[in-house]
Amino acid sequence: MRKTIYRSRLLQALLAAAVAMAISGTIPSHAQTAEAGVDFPDPARATMPEGVFVNVENLRKLAPGMTKHQLYDLLGAPHFSEGVFGVRRWNYIFAFRETDGGTIKCQFQVQFDKNHLARAFYWKPDSCKNLLAPPPPPPSPAPAAAPMMALTLSSDAMFGFDSATLTAEGSANLDQLLSRVQEASHIQDIMITGYTDRIGSERYNLALSQRRAEVVRDYLVAHGVSPAAMQVSGRGPADPVVQCNDKQRARLIECLAPNRRVELKGTART
């Protein structure tokens, strides 16, 4: 009789212990989170309290209705002792690397329904869910500076021979150039370079080529082009386009005409 009573009490005690284990595993010691109203276990009880680095792409794949096997493949085993029977929650501590080299630590909880399918997912703090947002697309590259001009103007068509005064034809040529400049919303780095032929002294030709470049610049400034966008220089007879050996002066002047020029080079954003 006593053995029967002892066995009965022992069985009751074992059943009570099993129930206690299941209850303690299902509802662990926790801290209440105000954001979502969900109970989370004490991080100190985790197998890795410092957090486990997780594949963010795997977290983005989570969805209600997934089985525990599917979740295990994506996230691994829970980081807490969740008990044996009737487990309705899995808890994790995930770590995320910050751009400055630091680490963000987040608690994550999966809740299951009675069929052991994922029902809901929660974060602590709630702001951790923002870490799953896809990164913003890279900013569109700034439009490259497009070539605006690489133009050579004949000095003979713009100035009288041995002159730095614009002719009517020269003004018309600059008006066409101006229309191209005004189509651009931002002008930058316009280089205006004057050249002469080899007739005359080098010193005189350097001064003449400089004056012609300045006349072109002043014309553009008078019509609204920023002077800060332009640089001028005179190079006299440097960098000749043609070589002429004519002895007769008129023919030599005619042959050297391509060397008497004003070059404009620059870029602009359209």
C-alpha positions in Angstrom: 0.0 0.0 0.0 2.8 2.4 1.0 4.7 1.6 -2.2 1.6 2.4 -4.3 1.2 5.7 -2.6 4.9 6.5 -3.0 4.8 5.7 -6.7 1.7 7.8 -7.2 3.3 10.8 -5.4 6.5 10.3 -7.4 4.6 10.3 -10.7 2.8 13.5 -9.7 6.1 15.1 -8.8 7.7 14.2 -12.1 4.7 15.4 -14.1 4.8 18.7 -12.1 8.5 19.1 -12.9 7.9 18.5 -16.6 5.1 21.1 -16.7 7.4 23.5 -14.8 10.1 23.0 -17.4 7.7 23.6 -20.3 6.3 26.7 -18.6 9.8 28.1 -17.7 10.9 27.5 -21.3 7.9 29.1 -22.9 7.7 32.2 -20.7 11.3 33.0 -19.6 12.4 35.8 -17.4 11.9 38.9 -19.5 12.0 42.7 -19.9 8.9 44.4 -21.2 9.4 46.4 -24.4 7.1 49.4 -24.6 7.3 49.7 -28.4 5.6 46.5 -29.3 4.3 45.2 -26.0 6.2 42.0 -26.4 8.1 40.1 -23.7 11.8 39.5 -24.4 14.1 37.3 -22.3 17.0 38.7 -20.3 20.0 39.0 -22.7 22.3 37.7 -20.0 20.7 34.3 -20.4 21.6 34.0 -24.1 24.2 31.5 -25.3 26.0 34.5 -26.9 24.9 37.7 -25.1 27.3 39.7 -27.3 25.1 38.9 -30.3 25.6 36.9 -33.5 26.3 38.6 -36.8 23.4 37.6 -39.1 22.9 37.6 -42.9 20.6 40.6 -43.4 19.3 39.0 -46.7 18.1 36.0 -44.7 16.2 38.3 -42.3 14.5 40.0 -45.3 13.2 36.6 -46.4 11.2 36.0 -43.2 7.4 35.9 -43.6 4.4 34.6 -41.6 3.6 31.0 -42.3 7.2 29.7 -42.4 7.9 26.5 -40.6 10.5 26.1 -37.9 12.7 24.1 -40.2 12.7 27.0 -42.7 13.5 29.5 -40.0 16.3 27.3 -38.7 17.9 27.2 -42.1 17.8 31.0 -42.3 18.6 32.0 -38.7 20.1 29.0 -37.0 19.2 27.8 -33.6 17.6 30.2 -31.1 20.0 31.9 -28.7 18.0 31.0 -25.5 16.9 27.8 -23.9 13.3 27.8 -25.1 12.2 24.6 -23.3 11.0 21.3 -24.8 7.2 21.2 -25.1 4.8 23.7 -26.7 7.5 26.2 -27.5 5.7 29.2 -29.1 8.7 31.7 -29.2 12.2 31.7 -30.5 14.5 34.4 -29.3 17.8 35.7 -30.8 20.4 38.4 -30.3 21.7 39.7 -33.5 24.7 42.1 -34.1 24.9 44.5 -37.0 28.1 46.4 -38.1 27.9 50.1 -38.2 29.7 52.2 -40.9 32.0 53.6 -38.3 33.1 50.2 -37.2 30.9 50.0 -34.1 28.2 47.3 -33.4 24.5 47.5 -32.9 22.9 44.8 -30.8 19.3 43.9 -31.3 16.9 41.3 -29.8 14.7 39.4 -32.2 11.7 37.2 -31.5 9.7 34.9 -33.6 6.2 33.9 -32.4 4.5 30.7 -33.6 0.8 29.7 -33.8 -0.6 26.5 -32.5 0.5 24.7 -35.7 4.1 25.8 -35.1 4.1 28.2 -38.0 5.6 31.6 -37.7 2.9 34.1 -36.8 4.8 37.4 -36.1 8.3 38.9 -35.7 9.4 41.5 -33.2 12.5 43.6 -32.5 13.9 45.2 -29.4 14.4 48.0 -29.7 11.8 48.5 -32.4 14.1 50.7 -34.4 16.2 47.6 -35.2 13.7 46.7 -37.9 14.9 49.7 -39.9 18.3 47.9 -40.4 16.5 45.5 -42.8 15.6 48.4 -45.2 17.5 48.0 -48.4 20.3 50.5 -48.8 19.4 53.6 -50.7 20.4 53.6 -54.3 23.7 55.4 -55.0 23.3 59.0 -56.0 23.2 59.7 -59.7 26.6 60.8 -60.9 26.9 64.5 -61.6 26.6 65.2 -65.3 30.0 65.2 -66.8 31.4 68.4 -68.2 30.6 68.1 -71.8 32.9 69.7 -74.4 31.5 73.0 -75.3 33.9 74.3 -77.8 37.2 73.8 -79.5 37.0 76.6 -82.0 39.6 78.4 -84.1 38.6 81.8 -85.5 40.6 83.3 -88.3 42.1 86.6 -87.2 41.9 87.9 -90.7 38.1 87.4 -90.6 37.8 89.1 -87.2 40.4 91.9 -87.3 42.0 93.9 -90.1 45.6 92.8 -90.9 47.9 94.0 -88.2 44.9 95.3 -86.1 43.1 94.4 -82.9 39.9 96.1 -83.8 36.9 93.8 -84.5 35.5 93.9 -88.0 31.7 93.5 -88.7 32.5 90.0 -89.8 34.4 89.4 -86.6 31.4 90.6 -84.5 29.1 88.3 -86.4 31.4 85.3 -85.7 31.5 86.1 -82.0 27.7 86.4 -82.0 27.5 82.8 -83.2 29.9 81.8 -80.6 27.9 83.6 -77.9 24.8 81.7 -78.8 26.6 78.5 -78.1 27.9 79.8 -74.8 24.4 81.0 -73.7 22.9 77.5 -74.4 25.0 76.2 -71.6 23.8 76.6 -68.0 27.3 76.7 -66.5 30.4 77.8 -68.2 33.8 76.9 -67.0 37.4 77.1 -68.1 37.2 79.0 -71.4 40.7 79.6 -72.7 41.1 82.3 -75.3 44.5 82.3 -77.0 45.6 84.7 -79.7 48.3 84.0 -82.3 50.0 85.9 -85.1 52.1 85.0 -88.0 55.9 85.3 -88.0 56.0 88.7 -89.8 57.3 91.4 -87.5 59.2 91.2 -84.2 58.4 88.6 -81.7 57.8 91.2 -79.0 55.3 93.1 -81.2 53.5 89.9 -82.2 53.1 88.8 -78.6 51.5 92.1 -77.7 49.2 92.0 -80.7 48.1 88.4 -80.1 47.4 89.3 -76.4 45.3 92.3 -77.4 43.2 90.3 -79.9 42.5 87.6 -77.2 41.5 90.3 -74.8 39.1 91.9 -77.4 37.3 88.6 -77.8 37.1 88.2 -74.0 35.7 91.7 -73.5 33.1 91.1 -76.2 31.9 88.0 -74.5 31.9 89.7 -71.1 29.9 92.6 -72.5 27.2 90.1 -73.6 26.9 88.3 -70.2 29.6 85.7 -70.0 31.3 85.7 -66.6 34.9 87.0 -66.7 35.8 84.5 -64.1 35.1 81.7 -66.6 37.7 83.0 -69.1 41.4 83.2 -69.3 43.3 84.9 -72.1 46.8 84.6 -73.4 48.8 85.8 -76.4 51.4 83.5 -77.9 52.5 85.5 -80.9 53.9 83.3 -83.7 54.1 80.1 -81.6 52.6 76.8 -82.8 52.2 77.7 -86.5 49.7 75.8 -88.4 51.4 76.3 -91.8 55.0 77.0 -92.9 55.5 79.4 -95.9 58.6 80.3 -97.8 57.2 82.8 -100.3 59.5 85.7 -101.0 56.9 88.1 -102.3 55.3 89.8 -99.2 51.6 89.8 -100.4 51.8 86.1 -101.2 53.6 85.4 -97.9 50.9 87.2 -95.9 48.2 85.2 -97.8 50.0 81.9 -97.2 50.5 82.6 -93.4 46.8 83.5 -92.9 46.0 80.2 -91.0 48.6 81.1 -88.4 46.8 84.4 -87.6 44.1 83.0 -85.5 42.2 83.1 -82.1 41.5 79.8 -80.5 38.7 79.3 -77.9 38.6 76.0 -75.9 36.4 75.3 -73.0 33.8 73.1 -71.3 30.3 73.7 -70.0 27.6 71.8 -68.3 24.5 71.6 -70.4 
